[in-house]
Amino acid sequence: MSQVTFYILNENGSEQLPAHFMQACTLAAFYYQQNRKVFIYTDNQEDAFLVDETLWQFDGDSFVPHNLLGEGPNFGTPVEISWMPPTHPRPILINLSLQLPDFSNNFQQIIDFVPSDEQLKIAARHRYSAYKKLGHTLSTQQVESQNSNNQTEDK
């Protein structure tokens, strides 16, 4: 089964970009630097475009090759973003959806989030419980601040 890490966030982010979206982009950049392929799953096309746009705005020293599912090369770039299930296997899923993805069992590692917003916390608790029922190994990691870049895993 997969290893699921929930990142616990203690701030909301901005009106334009929720904290968990920024954290997802930061983690995608981290895994890209480690030569690991990532799939970022969102609830809808608008959220996928928001993640795509955020990754384009990273500075030149931390550029992350990415594309929306179906764009770019046949087997995609190191980071693929979509509101639809992936078409190619990747080891890491970053889940920005409010729901547990039906295809979560296809990944070795899953990143999920516990945002500070109360409604989003409730949805995260439901996902945590669902992952547990599926037999995934679960852990949590506190994120102190979006402004610090030391929230990466020990792996």
N, CA, C and O atoms as a GROMACS GRO file, in nm:
protein
  620
    1MET      N    1   0.083  -0.120   0.000
    1MET     CA    2   0.000   0.000   0.000
    1MET      C    3   0.087   0.126   0.000
    1MET      O    4   0.208   0.120   0.024
    2SER      N    5   0.024   0.235  -0.027
    2SER     CA    6   0.093   0.363  -0.038
    2SER      C    7   0.124   0.425   0.098
    2SER      O    8   0.059   0.397   0.199
    3GLN      N    9   0.226   0.509   0.097
    3GLN     CA   10   0.257   0.594   0.212
    3GLN      C   11   0.185   0.726   0.189
    3GLN      O   12   0.206   0.790   0.086
    4VAL      N   13   0.100   0.767   0.283
    4VAL     CA   14   0.026   0.893   0.271
    4VAL      C   15   0.077   0.988   0.378
    4VAL      O   16   0.079   0.955   0.497
    5THR      N   17   0.118   1.107   0.335
    5THR     CA   18   0.162   1.211   0.427
    5THR      C   19   0.066   1.328   0.418
    5THR      O   20   0.047   1.386   0.311
    6PHE      N   21   0.006   1.362   0.531
    6PHE     CA   22  -0.079   1.480   0.539
    6PHE      C   23   0.004   1.596   0.593
    6PHE      O   24   0.062   1.586   0.702
    7TYR      N   25   0.010   1.704   0.518
    7TYR     CA   26   0.078   1.826   0.562
    7TYR      C   27  -0.026   1.914   0.630
    7TYR      O   28  -0.126   1.952   0.570
    8ILE      N   29   0.000   1.946   0.757
    8ILE     CA   30  -0.093   2.027   0.836
    8ILE      C   31  -0.049   2.173   0.825
    8ILE      O   32   0.061   2.210   0.867
    9LEU      N   33  -0.137   2.254   0.768
    9LEU     CA   34  -0.106   2.395   0.743
    9LEU      C   35  -0.170   2.483   0.849
    9LEU      O   36  -0.282   2.456   0.894
   10ASN      N   37  -0.100   2.587   0.890
   10ASN     CA   38  -0.155   2.673   0.994
   10ASN      C   39  -0.184   2.814   0.944
   10ASN      O   40  -0.200   2.906   1.023
   11GLU      N   41  -0.192   2.830   0.813
   11GLU     CA   42  -0.233   2.959   0.756
   11GLU      C   43  -0.321   2.934   0.634
   11GLU      O   44  -0.322   2.825   0.578
   12ASN      N   45  -0.394   3.037   0.594
   12ASN     CA   46  -0.493   3.022   0.487
   12ASN      C   47  -0.440   3.048   0.347
   12ASN      O   48  -0.502   3.004   0.250
   13GLY      N   49  -0.330   3.118   0.334
   13GLY     CA   50  -0.284   3.159   0.202
   13GLY      C   51  -0.353   3.289   0.164
   13GLY      O   52  -0.395   3.365   0.252
   14SER      N   53  -0.365   3.314   0.036
   14SER     CA   54  -0.428   3.438  -0.010
   14SER      C   55  -0.562   3.408  -0.075
   14SER      O   56  -0.599   3.293  -0.094
   15GLU      N   57  -0.633   3.513  -0.107
   15GLU     CA   58  -0.761   3.496  -0.176
   15GLU      C   59  -0.741   3.432  -0.313
   15GLU      O   60  -0.825   3.356  -0.360
   16GLN      N   61  -0.629   3.465  -0.377
   16GLN     CA   62  -0.599   3.411  -0.510
   16GLN      C   63  -0.542   3.269  -0.505
   16GLN      O   64  -0.566   3.190  -0.597
   17LEU      N   65  -0.468   3.237  -0.398
   17LEU     CA   66  -0.400   3.107  -0.392
   17LEU      C   67  -0.406   3.050  -0.250
   17LEU      O   68  -0.340   3.101  -0.159
   18PRO      N   69  -0.485   2.942  -0.231
   18PRO     CA   70  -0.491   2.878  -0.099
   18PRO      C   71  -0.352   2.826  -0.058
   18PRO      O   72  -0.272   2.789  -0.144
   19ALA      N   73  -0.326   2.822   0.070
   19ALA     CA   74  -0.196   2.778   0.122
   19ALA      C   75  -0.161   2.638   0.075
   19ALA      O   76  -0.046   2.610   0.044
   20HIS      N   77  -0.260   2.547   0.070
   20HIS     CA   78  -0.228   2.410   0.030
   20HIS      C   79  -0.191   2.401  -0.118
   20HIS      O   80  -0.119   2.309  -0.156
   21PHE      N   81  -0.239   2.492  -0.202
   21PHE     CA   82  -0.198   2.494  -0.342
   21PHE      C   83  -0.052   2.537  -0.352
   21PHE      O   84   0.025   2.478  -0.428
   22MET      N   85  -0.013   2.640  -0.277
   22MET     CA   86   0.126   2.683  -0.279
   22MET      C   87   0.216   2.574  -0.224
   22MET      O   88   0.325   2.551  -0.278
   23GLN      N   89   0.174   2.508  -0.119
   23GLN     CA   90   0.253   2.398  -0.062
   23GLN      C   91   0.267   2.285  -0.163
   23GLN      O   92   0.374   2.225  -0.174
   24ALA      N   93   0.162   2.255  -0.237
   24ALA     CA   94   0.167   2.151  -0.340
   24ALA      C   95   0.271   2.186  -0.446
   24ALA      O   96   0.347   2.100  -0.489
   25CYS      N   97   0.273   2.312  -0.488
   25CYS     CA   98   0.370   2.355  -0.589
   25CYS      C   99   0.513   2.348  -0.536
   25CYS      O  100   0.604   2.308  -0.608
   26THR      N  101   0.532   2.385  -0.410
   26THR     CA  102   0.663   2.377  -0.347
   26THR      C  103   0.711   2.232  -0.341
   26THR      O  104   0.827   2.204  -0.368
   27LEU      N  105   0.621   2.142  -0.305
   27LEU     CA  106   0.656   1.999  -0.298
   27LEU      C  107   0.682   1.943  -0.438
   27LEU      O  108   0.772   1.860  -0.455
   28ALA      N  109   0.605   1.986  -0.537
   28ALA     CA  110   0.630   1.941  -0.675
   28ALA      C  111   0.770   1.982  -0.718
   28ALA      O  112   0.841   1.904  -0.782
   29ALA      N  113   0.812   2.104  -0.684
   29ALA     CA  114   0.947   2.151  -0.716
   29ALA      C  115   1.052   2.065  -0.644
   29ALA      O  116   1.154   2.030  -0.703
   30PHE      N  117   1.026   2.033  -0.518
   30PHE     CA  118   1.118   1.949  -0.441
   30PHE      C  119   1.135   1.812  -0.508
   30PHE      O  120   1.247   1.765  -0.526
   31TYR      N  121   1.024   1.748  -0.543
   31TYR     CA  122   1.033   1.615  -0.604
   31TYR      C  123   1.094   1.621  -0.744
   31TYR      O  124   1.165   1.528  -0.783
   32TYR      N  125   1.068   1.725  -0.818
   32TYR     CA  126   1.131   1.743  -0.948
   32TYR      C  127   1.283   1.747  -0.932
   32TYR      O  128   1.355   1.684  -1.010
   33GLN      N  129   1.332   1.821  -0.833
   33GLN     CA  130   1.477   1.828  -0.809
   33GLN      C  131   1.534   1.692  -0.771
   33GLN      O  132   1.655   1.670  -0.785
   34GLN      N  133   1.450   1.602  -0.724
   34GLN     CA  134   1.492   1.467  -0.689
   34GLN      C  135   1.469   1.368  -0.804
   34GLN      O  136   1.480   1.247  -0.786
   35ASN      N  137   1.436   1.422  -0.922
   35ASN     CA  138   1.407   1.340  -1.041
   35ASN      C  139   1.292   1.242  -1.021
   35ASN      O  140   1.296   1.129  -1.070
   36ARG      N  141   1.190   1.285  -0.949
   36ARG     CA  142   1.072   1.202  -0.927
   36ARG      C  143   0.954   1.262  -1.000
   36ARG      O  144   0.936   1.384  -0.998
   37LYS      N  145   0.873   1.178  -1.064
   37LYS     CA  146   0.757   1.226  -1.139
   37LYS      C  147   0.635   1.237  -1.047
   37LYS      O  148   0.611   1.152  -0.962
   38VAL      N  149   0.560   1.345  -1.067
   38VAL     CA  150   0.450   1.380  -0.978
   38VAL      C  151   0.322   1.402  -1.060
   38VAL      O  152   0.326   1.456  -1.170
   39PHE      N  153   0.210   1.360  -1.003
   39PHE     CA  154   0.079   1.392  -1.059
   39PHE      C  155   0.004   1.475  -0.956
   39PHE      O  156  -0.016   1.431  -0.842
   40ILE      N  157  -0.038   1.596  -0.995
   40ILE     CA  158  -0.116   1.682  -0.906
   40ILE      C  159  -0.262   1.674  -0.949
   40ILE      O  160  -0.297   1.707  -1.062
   41TYR      N  161  -0.346   1.628  -0.857
   41TYR     CA  162  -0.487   1.608  -0.886
   41TYR      C  163  -0.570   1.718  -0.820
   41TYR      O  164  -0.556   1.746  -0.701
   42THR      N  165  -0.659   1.779  -0.899
   42THR     CA  166  -0.746   1.886  -0.850
   42THR      C  167  -0.892   1.847  -0.869
   42THR      O  168  -0.924   1.751  -0.939
   43ASP      N  169  -0.980   1.923  -0.806
   43ASP     CA  170  -1.124   1.897  -0.818
   43ASP      C  171  -1.181   1.936  -0.953
   43ASP      O  172  -1.278   1.877  -1.000
   44ASN      N  173  -1.120   2.037  -1.017
   44ASN     CA  174  -1.179   2.090  -1.140
   44ASN      C  175  -1.074   2.157  -1.227
   44ASN      O  176  -0.959   2.176  -1.186
   45GLN      N  177  -1.116   2.193  -1.346
   45GLN     CA  178  -1.026   2.253  -1.445
   45GLN      C  179  -0.971   2.387  -1.396
   45GLN      O  180  -0.854   2.418  -1.417
   46GLU      N  181  -1.054   2.465  -1.331
   46GLU     CA  182  -1.011   2.596  -1.281
   46GLU      C  183  -0.895   2.581  -1.181
   46GLU      O  184  -0.798   2.656  -1.187
   47ASP      N  185  -0.906   2.485  -1.090
   47ASP     CA  186  -0.799   2.461  -0.993
   47ASP      C  187  -0.672   2.412  -1.063
   47ASP      O  188  -0.561   2.451  -1.025
   48ALA      N  189  -0.688   2.325  -1.163
   48ALA     CA  190  -0.571   2.277  -1.238
   48ALA      C  191  -0.500   2.393  -1.306
   48ALA      O  192  -0.377   2.401  -1.304
   49PHE      N  193  -0.576   2.484  -1.366
   49PHE     CA  194  -0.516   2.601  -1.430
   49PHE      C  195  -0.446   2.690  -1.327
   49PHE      O  196  -0.341   2.748  -1.357
   50LEU      N  197  -0.502   2.701  -1.207
   50LEU     CA  198  -0.440   2.782  -1.102
   50LEU      C  199  -0.304   2.723  -1.061
   50LEU      O  200  -0.208   2.797  -1.044
   51VAL      N  201  -0.297   2.592  -1.045
   51VAL     CA  202  -0.170   2.526  -1.012
   51VAL      C  203  -0.071   2.545  -1.127
   51VAL      O  204   0.046   2.576  -1.104
   52ASP      N  205  -0.117   2.525  -1.249
   52ASP     CA  206  -0.033   2.544  -1.368
   52ASP      C  207   0.026   2.685  -1.369
   52ASP      O  208   0.146   2.701  -1.389
   53GLU      N  209  -0.057   2.784  -1.349
   53GLU     CA  210  -0.013   2.924  -1.350
   53GLU      C  211   0.085   2.952  -1.237
   53GLU      O  212   0.183   3.024  -1.256
   54THR      N  213   0.061   2.895  -1.120
   54THR     CA  214   0.151   2.914  -1.007
   54THR      C  215   0.289   2.858  -1.036
   54THR      O  216   0.390   2.920  -1.005
   55LEU      N  217   0.294   2.739  -1.096
   55LEU     CA  218   0.424   2.680  -1.130
   55LEU      C  219   0.498   2.763  -1.235
   55LEU      O  220   0.620   2.770  -1.232
   56TRP      N  221   0.426   2.826  -1.326
   56TRP     CA  222   0.490   2.913  -1.426
   56TRP      C  223   0.552   3.035  -1.359
   56TRP      O  224   0.646   3.093  -1.413
   57GLN      N  225   0.500   3.075  -1.245
   57GLN     CA  226   0.548   3.196  -1.179
   57GLN      C  227   0.667   3.171  -1.086
   57GLN      O  228   0.719   3.266  -1.028
   58PHE      N  229   0.710   3.046  -1.070
   58PHE     CA  230   0.830   3.020  -0.990
   58PHE      C  231   0.947   3.089  -1.059
   58PHE      O  232   0.948   3.103  -1.181
   59ASP      N  233   1.045   3.132  -0.981
   59ASP     CA  234   1.158   3.202  -1.044
   59ASP      C  235   1.240   3.106  -1.130
   59ASP      O  236   1.228   2.984  -1.118
   60GLY      N  237   1.324   3.162  -1.216
   60GLY     CA  238   1.400   3.082  -1.312
   60GLY      C  239   1.489   2.976  -1.250
   60GLY      O  240   1.511   2.871  -1.310
   61ASP      N  241   1.540   3.000  -1.129
   61ASP     CA  242   1.627   2.903  -1.063
   61ASP      C  243   1.550   2.782  -1.011
   61ASP      O  244   1.609   2.677  -0.985
   62SER      N  245   1.419   2.797  -0.996
   62SER     CA  246   1.341   2.685  -0.944
   62SER      C  247   1.230   2.645  -1.042
   62SER      O  248   1.124   2.598  -1.000
   63PHE      N  249   1.254   2.664  -1.172
   63PHE     CA  250   1.154   2.627  -1.273
   63PHE      C  251   1.123   2.478  -1.263
   63PHE      O  252   1.212   2.395  -1.247
   64VAL      N  253   0.995   2.447  -1.273
   64VAL     CA  254   0.948   2.309  -1.266
   64VAL      C  255   0.879   2.275  -1.399
   64VAL      O  256   0.771   2.328  -1.427
   65PRO      N  257   0.939   2.188  -1.481
   65PRO     CA  258   0.872   2.148  -1.606
   65PRO      C  259   0.740   2.079  -1.573
   65PRO      O  260   0.738   1.980  -1.499
   66HIS      N  261   0.633   2.130  -1.628
   66HIS     CA  262   0.500   2.075  -1.596
   66HIS      C  263   0.407   2.097  -1.715
   66HIS      O  264   0.435   2.177  -1.805
   67ASN      N  265   0.298   2.026  -1.714
   67ASN     CA  266   0.193   2.046  -1.813
   67ASN      C  267   0.061   1.993  -1.759
   67ASN      O  268   0.057   1.913  -1.666
   68LEU      N  269  -0.045   2.040  -1.821
   68LEU     CA  270  -0.176   1.985  -1.793
   68LEU      C  271  -0.186   1.851  -1.866
   68LEU      O  272  -0.128   1.834  -1.972
   69LEU      N  273  -0.260   1.757  -1.809
   69LEU     CA  274  -0.277   1.625  -1.869
   69LEU      C  275  -0.321   1.639  -2.014
   69LEU      O  276  -0.415   1.713  -2.044
   70GLY      N  277  -0.253   1.568  -2.103
   70GLY     CA  278  -0.288   1.571  -2.244
   70GLY      C  279  -0.209   1.672  -2.325
   70GLY      O  280  -0.209   1.667  -2.448
   71GLU      N  281  -0.141   1.764  -2.258
   71GLU     CA  282  -0.056   1.860  -2.327
   71GLU      C  283   0.088   1.810  -2.322
   71GLU      O  284   0.121   1.722  -2.242
   72GLY      N  285   0.171   1.864  -2.406
   72GLY     CA  286   0.313   1.834  -2.400
   72GLY      C  287   0.347   1.698  -2.457
   72GLY      O  288   0.271   1.642  -2.536
   73PRO      N  289   0.464   1.644  -2.417
   73PRO     CA  290   0.512   1.516  -2.472
   73PRO      C  291   0.421   1.399  -2.435
   73PRO      O  292   0.340   1.407  -2.342
   74ASN      N  293   0.436   1.289  -2.510
   74ASN     CA  294   0.352   1.170  -2.490
   74ASN      C  295   0.345   1.123  -2.346
   74ASN      O  296   0.237   1.091  -2.296
   75PHE      N  297   0.458   1.117  -2.279
   75PHE     CA  298   0.458   1.067  -2.141
   75PHE      C  299   0.466   1.180  -2.041
   75PHE      O  300   0.500   1.159  -1.925
   76GLY      N  301   0.433   1.301  -2.087
   76GLY     CA  302   0.424   1.414  -1.997
   76GLY      C  303   0.558   1.465  -1.947
   76GLY      O  304   0.663   1.407  -1.973
   77THR      N  305   0.550   1.573  -1.876
   77THR     CA  306   0.666   1.633  -1.813
   77THR      C  307   0.680   1.576  -1.673
   77THR      O  308   0.595   1.498  -1.630
   78PRO      N  309   0.785   1.613  -1.600
   78PRO     CA  310   0.801   1.558  -1.464
   78PRO      C  311   0.682   1.583  -1.372
   78PRO      O  312   0.654   1.502  -1.283
   79VAL      N  313   0.612   1.695  -1.394
   79VAL     CA  314   0.494   1.725  -1.313
   79VAL      C  315   0.374   1.740  -1.405
   79VAL      O  316   0.373   1.822  -1.496
   80GLU      N  317   0.273   1.658  -1.379
   80GLU     CA  318   0.151   1.662  -1.459
   80GLU      C  319   0.036   1.703  -1.367
   80GLU      O  320   0.028   1.660  -1.252
   81ILE      N  321  -0.055   1.787  -1.421
   81ILE     CA  322  -0.165   1.842  -1.342
   81ILE      C  323  -0.297   1.810  -1.412
   81ILE      O  324  -0.308   1.824  -1.533
   82SER      N  325  -0.397   1.767  -1.336
   82SER     CA  326  -0.527   1.742  -1.396
   82SER      C  327  -0.638   1.727  -1.293
   82SER      O  328  -0.612   1.701  -1.175
   83TRP      N  329  -0.759   1.744  -1.340
   83TRP     CA  330  -0.879   1.717  -1.263
   83TRP      C  331  -0.938   1.583  -1.306
   83TRP      O  332  -1.043   1.542  -1.258
   84MET      N  333  -0.867   1.514  -1.399
   84MET     CA  334  -0.907   1.382  -1.446
   84MET      C  335  -0.801   1.281  -1.403
   84MET      O  336  -0.688   1.320  -1.372
   85PRO      N  337  -0.834   1.152  -1.401
   85PRO     CA  338  -0.736   1.051  -1.362
   85PRO      C  339  -0.614   1.052  -1.455
   85PRO      O  340  -0.626   1.087  -1.572
   86PRO      N  341  -0.497   1.015  -1.402
   86PRO     CA  342  -0.376   1.012  -1.485
   86PRO      C  343  -0.384   0.902  -1.590
   86PRO      O  344  -0.453   0.802  -1.574
   87THR      N  345  -0.311   0.924  -1.699
   87THR     CA  346  -0.308   0.823  -1.806
   87THR      C  347  -0.178   0.745  -1.806
   87THR      O  348  -0.167   0.643  -1.875
   88HIS      N  349  -0.078   0.791  -1.731
   88HIS     CA  350   0.052   0.723  -1.722
   88HIS      C  351   0.088   0.707  -1.575
   88HIS      O  352   0.059   0.794  -1.493
   89PRO      N  353   0.152   0.596  -1.541
   89PRO     CA  354   0.188   0.576  -1.401
   89PRO      C  355   0.296   0.674  -1.355
   89PRO      O  356   0.387   0.709  -1.429
   90ARG      N  357   0.282   0.719  -1.232
   90ARG     CA  358   0.378   0.807  -1.166
   90ARG      C  359   0.387   0.761  -1.021
   90ARG      O  360   0.289   0.709  -0.967
   91PRO      N  361   0.501   0.780  -0.957
   91PRO     CA  362   0.512   0.731  -0.820
   91PRO      C  363   0.443   0.819  -0.715
   91PRO      O  364   0.405   0.770  -0.609
   92ILE      N  365   0.427   0.949  -0.744
   92ILE     CA  366   0.380   1.042  -0.640
   92ILE      C  367   0.252   1.113  -0.684
   92ILE      O  368   0.243   1.168  -0.793
   93LEU      N  369   0.154   1.110  -0.596
   93LEU     CA  370   0.029   1.183  -0.614
   93LEU      C  371   0.024   1.296  -0.512
   93LEU      O  372   0.041   1.272  -0.392
   94ILE      N  373   0.000   1.419  -0.560
   94ILE     CA  374  -0.028   1.530  -0.471
   94ILE      C  375  -0.177   1.560  -0.489
   94ILE      O  376  -0.220   1.606  -0.594
   95ASN      N  377  -0.253   1.534  -0.385
   95ASN     CA  378  -0.398   1.546  -0.393
   95ASN      C  379  -0.445   1.683  -0.343
   95ASN      O  380  -0.429   1.715  -0.225
   96LEU      N  381  -0.502   1.762  -0.433
   96LEU     CA  382  -0.564   1.889  -0.396
   96LEU      C  383  -0.716   1.882  -0.402
   96LEU      O  384  -0.784   1.982  -0.384
   97SER      N  385  -0.768   1.763  -0.427
   97SER     CA  386  -0.911   1.742  -0.433
   97SER      C  387  -0.969   1.730  -0.292
   97SER      O  388  -0.900   1.690  -0.199
   98LEU      N  389  -1.095   1.766  -0.279
   98LEU     CA  390  -1.162   1.749  -0.150
   98LEU      C  391  -1.197   1.602  -0.125
   98LEU      O  392  -1.229   1.564  -0.012
   99GLN      N  393  -1.192   1.521  -0.230
   99GLN     CA  394  -1.228   1.380  -0.222
   99GLN      C  395  -1.104   1.291  -0.230
   99GLN      O  396  -0.998   1.334  -0.277
  100LEU      N  397  -1.119   1.168  -0.184
  100LEU     CA  398  -1.015   1.068  -0.204
  100LEU      C  399  -1.023   1.023  -0.349
  100LEU      O  400  -1.128   0.975  -0.392
  101PRO      N  401  -0.915   1.036  -0.426
  101PRO     CA  402  -0.920   0.993  -0.566
  101PRO      C  403  -0.940   0.842  -0.577
  101PRO      O  404  -0.878   0.766  -0.503
  102ASP      N  405  -1.026   0.799  -0.669
  102ASP     CA  406  -1.052   0.656  -0.690
  102ASP      C  407  -0.925   0.579  -0.727
  102ASP      O  408  -0.915   0.459  -0.702
  103PHE      N  409  -0.830   0.649  -0.785
  103PHE     CA  410  -0.708   0.586  -0.837
  103PHE      C  411  -0.590   0.597  -0.740
  103PHE      O  412  -0.477   0.573  -0.781
  104SER      N  413  -0.615   0.633  -0.615
  104SER     CA  414  -0.504   0.656  -0.520
  104SER      C  415  -0.417   0.531  -0.499
  104SER      O  416  -0.299   0.544  -0.469
  105ASN      N  417  -0.474   0.413  -0.515
  105ASN     CA  418  -0.396   0.290  -0.496
  105ASN      C  419  -0.287   0.272  -0.601
  105ASN      O  420  -0.201   0.186  -0.585
  106ASN      N  421  -0.289   0.351  -0.707
  106ASN     CA  422  -0.191   0.338  -0.815
  106ASN      C  423  -0.060   0.411  -0.784
  106ASN      O  424   0.031   0.409  -0.868
  107PHE      N  425  -0.047   0.474  -0.669
  107PHE     CA  426   0.070   0.554  -0.636
  107PHE      C  427   0.145   0.496  -0.517
  107PHE      O  428   0.084   0.441  -0.425
  108GLN      N  429   0.279   0.510  -0.520
  108GLN     CA  430   0.362   0.465  -0.408
  108GLN      C  431   0.353   0.562  -0.291
  108GLN      O  432   0.356   0.523  -0.175
  109GLN      N  433   0.342   0.690  -0.325
  109GLN     CA  434   0.343   0.794  -0.224
  109GLN      C  435   0.233   0.895  -0.255
  109GLN      O  436   0.215   0.935  -0.370
  110ILE      N  437   0.160   0.934  -0.152
  110ILE     CA  438   0.051   1.031  -0.167
  110ILE      C  439   0.074   1.145  -0.070
  110ILE      O  440   0.103   1.125   0.048
  111ILE      N  441   0.062   1.266  -0.123
  111ILE     CA  442   0.070   1.386  -0.040
  111ILE      C  443  -0.070   1.445  -0.034
  111ILE      O  444  -0.135   1.460  -0.137
  112ASP      N  445  -0.116   1.477   0.085
  112ASP     CA  446  -0.246   1.539   0.103
  112ASP      C  447  -0.229   1.650   0.206
  112ASP      O  448  -0.122   1.666   0.263
  113PHE      N  449  -0.334   1.726   0.229
  113PHE     CA  450  -0.321   1.846   0.311
  113PHE      C  451  -0.436   1.860   0.410
  113PHE      O  452  -0.549   1.818   0.385
  114VAL      N  453  -0.404   1.921   0.525
  114VAL     CA  454  -0.504   1.962   0.623
  114VAL      C  455  -0.494   2.115   0.630
  114VAL      O  456  -0.414   2.168   0.708
  115PRO      N  457  -0.574   2.186   0.549
  115PRO     CA  458  -0.570   2.332   0.551
  115PRO      C  459  -0.625   2.386   0.684
  115PRO      O  460  -0.688   2.312   0.760
  116SER      N  461  -0.600   2.513   0.712
  116SER     CA  462  -0.645   2.571   0.838
  116SER      C  463  -0.794   2.605   0.838
  116SER      O  464  -0.854   2.617   0.945
  117ASP      N  465  -0.854   2.620   0.721
  117ASP     CA  466  -0.997   2.647   0.710
  117ASP      C  467  -1.076   2.529   0.767
  117ASP      O  468  -1.049   2.414   0.735
  118GLU      N  469  -1.174   2.558   0.852
  118GLU     CA  470  -1.247   2.453   0.924
  118GLU      C  471  -1.319   2.355   0.830
  118GLU      O  472  -1.314   2.234   0.852
  119GLN      N  473  -1.386   2.405   0.726
  119GLN     CA  474  -1.456   2.317   0.632
  119GLN      C  475  -1.359   2.225   0.559
  119GLN      O  476  -1.388   2.107   0.537
  120LEU      N  477  -1.243   2.280   0.520
  120LEU     CA  478  -1.142   2.199   0.452
  120LEU      C  479  -1.080   2.096   0.546
  120LEU      O  480  -1.041   1.987   0.503
  121LYS      N  481  -1.070   2.130   0.674
  121LYS     CA  482  -1.020   2.035   0.775
  121LYS      C  483  -1.113   1.914   0.785
  121LYS      O  484  -1.068   1.800   0.794
  122ILE      N  485  -1.242   1.941   0.784
  122ILE     CA  486  -1.340   1.832   0.792
  122ILE      C  487  -1.325   1.738   0.674
  122ILE      O  488  -1.326   1.616   0.690
  123ALA      N  489  -1.312   1.794   0.554
  123ALA     CA  490  -1.292   1.711   0.434
  123ALA      C  491  -1.162   1.631   0.445
  123ALA      O  492  -1.157   1.515   0.405
  124ALA      N  493  -1.057   1.693   0.500
  124ALA     CA  494  -0.928   1.623   0.518
  124ALA      C  495  -0.943   1.506   0.615
  124ALA      O  496  -0.884   1.400   0.593
  125ARG      N  497  -1.021   1.524   0.721
  125ARG     CA  498  -1.044   1.415   0.817
  125ARG      C  499  -1.113   1.296   0.749
  125ARG      O  500  -1.081   1.181   0.775
  126HIS      N  501  -1.208   1.327   0.661
  126HIS     CA  502  -1.277   1.220   0.587
  126HIS      C  503  -1.179   1.146   0.495
  126HIS      O  504  -1.184   1.024   0.485
  127ARG      N  505  -1.092   1.222   0.428
  127ARG     CA  506  -0.993   1.157   0.340
  127ARG      C  507  -0.896   1.072   0.423
  127ARG      O  508  -0.862   0.961   0.383
  128TYR      N  509  -0.853   1.124   0.537
  128TYR     CA  510  -0.761   1.050   0.625
  128TYR      C  511  -0.824   0.916   0.663
  128TYR      O  512  -0.760   0.811   0.655
  129SER      N  513  -0.949   0.922   0.704
  129SER     CA  514  -1.021   0.800   0.742
  129SER      C  515  -1.034   0.703   0.625
  129SER      O  516  -1.016   0.582   0.641
  130ALA      N  517  -1.063   0.756   0.507
  130ALA     CA  518  -1.078   0.671   0.388
  130ALA      C  519  -0.944   0.606   0.350
  130ALA      O  520  -0.940   0.488   0.316
  131TYR      N  521  -0.836   0.683   0.355
  131TYR     CA  522  -0.704   0.624   0.327
  131TYR      C  523  -0.674   0.512   0.426
  131TYR      O  524  -0.623   0.407   0.388
  132LYS      N  525  -0.706   0.536   0.552
  132LYS     CA  526  -0.680   0.437   0.658
  132LYS      C  527  -0.759   0.309   0.630
  132LYS      O  528  -0.705   0.198   0.642
  133LYS      N  529  -0.887   0.323   0.592
  133LYS     CA  530  -0.970   0.206   0.562
  133LYS      C  531  -0.915   0.126   0.444
  133LYS      O  532  -0.933   0.004   0.438
  134LEU      N  533  -0.848   0.194   0.351
  134LEU     CA  534  -0.788   0.126   0.235
  134LEU      C  535  -0.656   0.059   0.270
  134LEU      O  536  -0.599  -0.013   0.187
  135GLY      N  537  -0.606   0.081   0.391
  135GLY     CA  538  -0.484   0.016   0.435
  135GLY      C  539  -0.356   0.092   0.406
  135GLY      O  540  -0.247   0.035   0.418
  136HIS      N  541  -0.365   0.219   0.369
  136HIS     CA  542  -0.245   0.299   0.345
  136HIS      C  543  -0.174   0.327   0.477
  136HIS      O  544  -0.237   0.331   0.582
  137THR      N  545  -0.043   0.346   0.470
  137THR     CA  546   0.036   0.389   0.584
  137THR      C  547   0.026   0.540   0.594
  137THR      O  548   0.053   0.610   0.496
  138LEU      N  549  -0.013   0.592   0.710
  138LEU     CA  550  -0.040   0.735   0.726
  138LEU      C  551   0.059   0.803   0.818
  138LEU      O  552   0.105   0.744   0.917
  139SER      N  553   0.091   0.928   0.785
  139SER     CA  554   0.171   1.011   0.874
  139SER      C  555   0.130   1.156   0.854
  139SER      O  556   0.066   1.190   0.754
  140THR      N  557   0.168   1.239   0.948
  140THR     CA  558   0.139   1.382   0.937
  140THR      C  559   0.268   1.460   0.954
  140THR      O  560   0.363   1.414   1.017
  141GLN      N  561   0.269   1.579   0.898
  141GLN     CA  562   0.383   1.667   0.911
  141GLN      C  563   0.332   1.810   0.922
  141GLN      O  564   0.256   1.857   0.837
  142GLN      N  565   0.374   1.879   1.026
  142GLN     CA  566   0.334   2.017   1.048
  142GLN      C  567   0.414   2.108   0.956
  142GLN      O  568   0.535   2.092   0.944
  143VAL      N  569   0.347   2.204   0.892
  143VAL     CA  570   0.414   2.304   0.810
  143VAL      C  571   0.406   2.435   0.887
  143VAL      O  572   0.297   2.485   0.915
  144GLU      N  573   0.520   2.489   0.921
  144GLU     CA  574   0.524   2.609   1.004
  144GLU      C  575   0.479   2.732   0.928
  144GLU      O  576   0.399   2.811   0.980
  145SER      N  577   0.529   2.750   0.806
  145SER     CA  578   0.497   2.871   0.731
  145SER      C  579   0.520   2.849   0.584
  145SER      O  580   0.614   2.780   0.545
  146GLN      N  581   0.435   2.905   0.502
  146GLN     CA  582   0.454   2.897   0.357
  146GLN      C  583   0.579   2.972   0.313
  146GLN      O  584   0.634   2.942   0.207
  147ASN      N  585   0.623   3.067   0.390
  147ASN     CA  586   0.736   3.148   0.351
  147ASN      C  587   0.870   3.078   0.375
  147ASN      O  588   0.973   3.124   0.326
  148SER      N  589   0.869   2.970   0.447
  148SER     CA  590   0.994   2.898   0.467
  148SER      C  591   0.992   2.777   0.378
  148SER      O  592   0.887   2.716   0.357
  149ASN      N  593   1.106   2.741   0.324
  149ASN     CA  594   1.113   2.629   0.229
  149ASN      C  595   1.170   2.504   0.294
  149ASN      O  596   1.233   2.423   0.226
  150ASN      N  597   1.150   2.488   0.423
  150ASN     CA  598   1.205   2.370   0.489
  150ASN      C  599   1.097   2.270   0.526
  150ASN      O  600   1.110   2.199   0.625
  151GLN      N  601   0.989   2.264   0.447
  151GLN     CA  602   0.880   2.173   0.478
  151GLN      C  603   0.890   2.042   0.403
  151GLN      O  604   0.792   1.968   0.397
  152THR      N  605   1.003   2.011   0.346
  152THR     CA  606   1.014   1.890   0.265
  152THR      C  607   1.039   1.768   0.354
  152THR      O  608   1.077   1.780   0.470
  153GLU      N  609   1.018   1.655   0.296
  153GLU     CA  610   1.032   1.531   0.372
  153GLU      C  611   1.177   1.491   0.385
  153GLU      O  612   1.265   1.544   0.317
  154ASP      N  613   1.200   1.398   0.475
  154ASP     CA  614   1.336   1.349   0.501
  154ASP      C  615   1.385   1.252   0.396
  154ASP      O  616   1.501   1.211   0.400
  155LYS      N  617   1.302   1.214   0.302
  155LYS     CA  618   1.336   1.108   0.207
  155LYS      C  619   1.446   1.144   0.114
  155LYS      O  620   1.484   1.064   0.029
   0.00000   0.00000   0.00000
